[in-house]
C-alpha cells in the first residue's frame, strides 16, 4: 500500500497498485493520464502549465508501455 507519511518530505513510500499512467497530447503539449487497471477507467489528467512545457508524472504510479508493432517478414 502506498502511503504519504511522513508529511512534508514530498515523497511516497511504496507503489500505487492497480493504477497506471500514459502520455497524452493535450493542446500540442505532453500531459499524463492516470488509469484504473482493473476497469480501464480514466481517473485524472495532469495538464501542462503552458503549451510549451510538459506536465509532470503522477508520483508512484507505474507507466504503461506502448505496444510495439512488429514488421511482417516476407
C-alpha positions as CSV (number, residue, x, y, z in Angstrom):
1,X,0.0,0.0,0.0
2,X,1.3,3.5,-0.8
3,X,1.4,6.0,2.0
4,X,2.4,9.6,2.0
5,X,3.9,9.6,5.6
6,X,5.9,11.3,6.9
7,X,4.2,14.5,5.8
8,X,6.3,17.4,4.5
9,X,9.0,15.4,2.7
10,X,7.1,15.4,-0.6
11,X,7.7,11.6,-1.1
12,X,5.5,8.5,-1.3
13,X,6.6,5.2,0.3
14,X,5.7,2.3,-1.9
15,X,4.0,1.9,-5.3
16,X,0.4,2.8,-6.1
17,X,-1.2,-0.6,-7.0
18,X,-4.0,-1.1,-9.6
19,X,-3.1,2.2,-11.4
20,X,-1.1,3.1,-14.4
21,X,-0.3,6.3,-16.4
22,X,0.2,7.0,-20.0
23,X,1.4,10.0,-22.0
24,X,-1.2,12.0,-23.8
25,X,-1.2,15.1,-26.1
26,X,-3.2,18.0,-24.8
27,X,-3.4,21.0,-27.0
28,X,0.0,20.2,-28.5
29,X,1.8,19.7,-25.2
30,X,2.5,16.4,-23.4
31,X,0.4,15.5,-20.4
32,X,-0.2,12.4,-18.3
33,X,-3.4,10.5,-17.8
34,X,-4.0,8.1,-14.8
35,X,-6.0,5.0,-15.4
36,X,-7.5,2.2,-13.3
37,X,-6.0,-1.1,-14.4
38,X,-9.0,-3.3,-13.4
39,X,-11.8,-1.3,-15.1
40,X,-9.8,0.7,-17.6
41,X,-11.5,3.9,-16.4
42,X,-9.5,7.2,-16.8
43,X,-9.3,8.8,-13.4
44,X,-7.2,12.0,-13.6
45,X,-5.2,14.1,-16.1
46,X,-2.2,16.3,-15.3
47,X,-2.2,19.2,-17.8
48,X,0.9,21.2,-18.6
49,X,1.1,24.8,-17.3
50,X,1.6,26.1,-20.8
51,X,1.7,24.7,-24.3
52,X,5.5,24.7,-24.4
53,X,6.1,22.8,-21.2
54,X,5.3,19.1,-20.5
55,X,3.4,18.1,-17.4
56,X,5.0,16.2,-14.5
57,X,4.2,12.5,-13.9
58,X,1.9,11.2,-11.2
59,X,4.1,10.1,-8.2
60,X,4.4,6.4,-7.6
61,X,2.2,5.3,-10.5
62,X,3.6,2.8,-13.0
63,X,4.0,3.9,-16.6
64,X,2.2,1.9,-19.3
65,X,4.4,0.5,-22.1
66,X,3.2,1.2,-25.6
67,X,2.7,-1.8,-27.7
68,X,5.4,-2.1,-30.4
69,X,4.5,-3.1,-34.0
70,X,6.5,-5.9,-35.3
71,X,7.2,-5.7,-39.1
72,X,5.9,-8.7,-41.1
73,X,8.6,-10.7,-42.7
74,X,8.2,-11.6,-46.3
